[in-house]
Amino acid sequence: MKTITTIIFLLASASISFAQSEPKNEVGLLLGALSTGSREIQLPTLSKADFGSGLTYQANYARRIVDAKLASLHVEVLFAATPLVEVKSANTLIPRDYASLFLTPGLKLKFVPGWRVSPYIAAGGGYARFRESDFRTNNQPNTGKIGTNTGVFNYGGGVDFRVFRYLSLRGEVRDFVTGNPNFNAPFLSNRQHNVLTSGGIVIHF
């Protein structure tokens, strides 16, 4: 009985120690594709602009502020940059490509964070910038304004797959809802949905 009691005590102590030392911070490094699809432009006549998928680099830092065992709440800061999104259109006024970046602090709610598979949802808002091309779709110089700053709201979710205690794999989808880049002609809608599908690693510490 003394041996059994000792083993139970040691296991309980190890469990408490593990729970107390569970990492609070995480850094995610992800690679993905940004997709906007097709959008309608009003002038000089109603036309469409088809956006390609842009390779996107994402870095994400999060810190746990509430741990309720079955769920945990994290504050996060997300940075995503897309160097090139190609644009195709019969409208010769618009830029042939553009770059974008997003910086969005926010909150993340993670479910069963101590399990090997942990889904989560997240949302945040902040700053977005578009850098339009120096050339239009007809390869003529772009004489319009280059460089657009706008607000952004992001929402989405994903899932972490714990590989080791300090390392996870992550898959994620987010929508960055922004104002419009400057395309030298007004869009039919004043909001642009930039959907980012990405995957990568997460380091816990």
C-alpha positions in Angstrom: 0.0 0.0 0.0 2.9 2.4 0.8 4.4 1.7 -2.6 1.1 2.3 -4.4 0.5 5.5 -2.4 4.0 6.7 -3.2 3.5 6.1 -7.0 0.2 7.9 -6.9 1.8 10.8 -5.1 4.6 11.0 -7.6 2.3 10.9 -10.6 0.1 13.6 -9.1 3.1 15.8 -8.4 4.4 15.3 -12.0 0.9 16.2 -13.4 0.7 19.4 -11.3 4.3 20.4 -12.3 3.5 19.8 -16.0 0.3 21.8 -15.8 2.2 24.7 -14.1 5.0 24.7 -16.7 2.8 24.4 -19.8 4.1 27.0 -22.3 2.0 30.2 -22.4 3.5 31.6 -25.6 3.5 30.5 -29.2 5.0 31.7 -32.5 3.5 30.5 -35.7 5.4 30.6 -39.1 3.1 29.8 -42.0 3.1 29.8 -45.8 -0.1 30.1 -47.8 -2.1 31.4 -50.7 -4.1 34.6 -50.7 -7.2 34.5 -52.9 -9.7 37.3 -53.8 -11.4 35.9 -56.8 -13.2 38.2 -59.3 -14.4 41.7 -58.6 -16.6 44.1 -60.7 -15.3 47.5 -61.7 -17.7 50.3 -62.7 -15.8 52.6 -65.1 -15.5 53.3 -67.9 -17.9 50.5 -68.4 -18.9 47.6 -66.1 -16.0 45.1 -66.3 -14.4 42.4 -64.2 -11.0 42.0 -62.6 -9.7 38.5 -62.0 -7.2 38.2 -59.1 -4.7 35.5 -59.0 -3.5 33.6 -55.9 -0.6 35.3 -54.2 2.1 33.4 -52.2 1.8 34.7 -48.6 4.1 34.7 -45.6 2.6 34.8 -42.2 4.1 35.2 -38.7 1.8 35.0 -35.6 2.6 35.5 -31.9 0.1 34.6 -29.2 0.1 34.5 -25.4 -2.4 32.6 -23.3 -4.2 34.9 -20.8 -7.0 32.5 -19.7 -6.8 28.8 -19.2 -10.1 27.0 -18.5 -8.7 23.5 -19.4 -11.3 22.7 -22.0 -10.7 26.1 -23.7 -8.1 28.8 -23.5 -8.1 32.5 -24.5 -5.0 34.1 -26.2 -4.1 37.6 -27.3 -2.3 37.5 -30.7 -0.5 39.7 -33.2 -0.6 38.5 -36.8 1.5 39.8 -39.7 1.0 38.6 -43.2 2.6 39.8 -46.5 1.9 39.0 -50.1 4.6 40.2 -52.5 2.6 39.7 -55.7 -1.0 39.3 -56.8 -1.5 39.3 -60.5 -4.6 40.9 -62.0 -6.2 40.2 -65.4 -8.9 42.4 -66.9 -10.1 43.9 -70.2 -10.1 47.3 -68.3 -6.8 48.9 -69.2 -7.0 51.5 -66.4 -6.2 49.1 -63.6 -2.8 47.9 -62.3 -1.5 44.6 -63.6 -0.6 43.4 -60.1 -0.2 44.6 -56.5 1.4 43.6 -53.1 -0.3 43.6 -49.8 0.4 43.4 -46.1 -1.7 43.0 -43.0 -1.0 43.7 -39.3 -3.8 42.7 -37.0 -3.8 42.3 -33.2 -6.7 40.2 -31.9 -8.0 37.3 -29.8 -7.9 33.6 -30.3 -10.1 31.0 -28.6 -8.5 27.5 -28.6 -10.5 24.4 -27.7 -9.0 21.5 -25.7 -5.5 23.1 -25.7 -3.9 20.2 -23.9 -5.0 17.6 -26.5 -2.9 16.5 -29.4 -5.5 18.1 -31.8 -6.7 21.6 -30.8 -9.1 23.6 -33.1 -9.4 27.3 -32.6 -11.2 30.4 -33.9 -9.7 33.9 -34.0 -10.6 37.5 -34.9 -8.8 40.8 -34.9 -8.4 44.2 -36.6 -5.7 46.6 -37.6 -3.8 48.0 -40.5 -3.6 46.9 -44.2 -1.5 48.3 -47.0 -1.7 47.7 -50.8 1.1 48.6 -53.1 -0.2 48.9 -56.7 1.9 48.1 -59.7 3.9 50.8 -61.6 2.2 49.4 -64.8 -1.4 48.8 -66.0 -2.8 45.7 -67.5 -1.8 47.0 -71.0 1.8 47.4 -69.8 1.5 51.2 -70.0 2.8 53.2 -67.0 0.3 53.5 -64.1 -0.2 57.2 -63.6 -2.7 56.8 -60.7 -2.0 56.8 -57.0 0.4 54.1 -55.9 0.1 53.0 -52.2 -3.1 52.5 -50.3 -3.6 52.4 -46.5 -6.8 51.0 -45.1 -8.3 49.3 -42.1 -8.7 45.5 -41.9 -10.8 43.1 -39.9 -9.8 39.4 -40.0 -11.7 36.3 -38.8 -11.2 32.6 -39.3 -10.0 29.4 -37.6 -7.7 26.5 -37.8 -6.3 23.5 -36.0 -3.0 22.7 -34.3 -1.6 19.1 -34.4 0.8 18.7 -31.5 3.9 16.8 -32.6 6.1 17.4 -29.5 5.4 19.4 -26.4 7.1 22.5 -27.9 6.2 22.0 -31.6 2.9 21.8 -33.5 1.7 21.7 -37.1 -1.0 24.2 -38.1 -3.6 24.5 -40.8 -5.6 27.7 -41.0 -8.1 29.8 -43.1 -8.7 33.5 -42.5 -10.5 36.2 -44.3 -9.0 39.7 -44.2 -11.8 42.2 -45.0 -10.3 45.5 -46.2 -11.1 48.6 -48.1 -10.3 48.7 -51.8 -6.8 49.1 -53.3 -6.5 52.0 -55.8 -7.3 50.6 -59.2 -7.9 54.0 -61.0 -11.6 53.1 -61.3 -14.3 52.4 -58.6 -15.2 48.9 -57.6 -18.9 47.9 -57.4 -18.3 47.0 -53.7 -16.4 49.1 -51.1 -15.0 46.0 -49.4 -12.5 43.4 -50.5 -12.3 39.9 -49.1 -8.7 38.5 -49.0 -9.0 34.8 -48.1 -5.7 33.3 -46.8 -5.3 29.5 -46.6 -2.0 28.6 -45.0 -0.1 25.9 -43.1 3.1 25.7 -41.1 4.7 25.2 -37.7 4.1 26.6 -34.2 6.7 26.8 -31.6 5.5 26.8 -27.9 7.6 28.3 -25.1 
